[in-house]
Amino acid sequence: MATIYEVSKLAGVSLATVSRVINNNAPVREATRVKVLDAMDKLGYHPNSIAQSLASSRSNSIGIVVSELNGPFFGTLLSDIETAFRRAGKHVIIAAGHSDERLEKESIAFLKSRNCDALILHVEAVSDDYLRQLNESGTPFVILNRFVDSLSDRCVTLNNQHGGYLATQHLLRNGHRKIGYISGPMWKNDAEQRYLGHLRALAEYGIESKSSLFYEGDFHELGGVKGVAALLHADAEITAIVCANDEMAAGAVTTAREQGLTLPDDLSIVGFDNVNFSHYMYPKLTTIDYPIGGMGVMAARWVLKHIYQQKLDNIQTVFEPRVIERDSVHSI
């Protein structure tokens, strides 16, 4: 079995330089890095991850907690985070919290027990106080899609309220005045903020919100199915519906068509997230872009900078949504 000494000799560099290349924890000239990697390849040398961990007090692993493991939203998030860390020579361990306080805490405890160097948390049910206590305990972490005032330096968030505002404003600018709204679970902060943005857009146009034009969904396709059926039953004159995510919009589109409506002529629909299937739907879905992949990469960069001391600038903490215009909105 090849040793680090043989790699050093073949590459013509010091042991310290080989170590820096292996651990990716200090600057090395690109030409030197290539020589070391070539020597490792020729010798078939593979670093011992356990030995690395003992020597550096680092496991080179990052724990990630997300709400779900299925679906295009979290798939994009996890894929982009994993890619960013793999390029830096780090690995990820993933756990699901299922938007349940007990399960979120269990997932965090599990990842801590695996000696993860840091955590990336997309959690919804644990309290702000719990997150503050986690910080005070010395656990390094960054929070996705949630703002905690006293932890603002480690929160990577989307301006959800502005996204909700843009969705409804787009319909209003296209002449719609009777607009239904299918929200996510209102106990979730992002669902609440998107609905507040919807109400703000209505208010700017002097339109009173009505309870009959609101349906609380679940962020899943079935929520859109039930929501569009309930809204159309409550008021057949609705000309447009805002869905608080694309998955519910997919359910709404299918159900509206099953009820004999032509989209978008009879009913316009706007989603939220811009997940990968939104431009394959018929009609192609007008939606609000939620750059979740970019936000995940930014959370990874935060960890690489603050935990692994990589020299990275421009850590963006607030992301702005934008309208993606496609074919599901009709002007009246």
DAJO-V223225 format. One record per helix or strand. SS is the DSSP state (H for helix, E for strand). FROM is the first residue (numbers start at 1). TO is the last residue. If there is no record, write none. Layout:
SS,FROM,TO + SS,FROM,TO
//
This chain:
H,4,11 + H,15,23 + H,30,43 + H,49,56 + E,61,66 + H,72,87 + E,91,96 + H,101,113 + E,118,121 + H,128,136 + E,141,144 + H,149,154 + E,155,158 + H,160,173 + E,179,183 + H,189,204 + H,211,213 + E,214,216 + H,221,234 + E,240,243 + H,246,258 + E,268,270 + E,273,273 + H,276,279 + E,286,289 + H,292,306 + E,318,319 + E,322,324
//
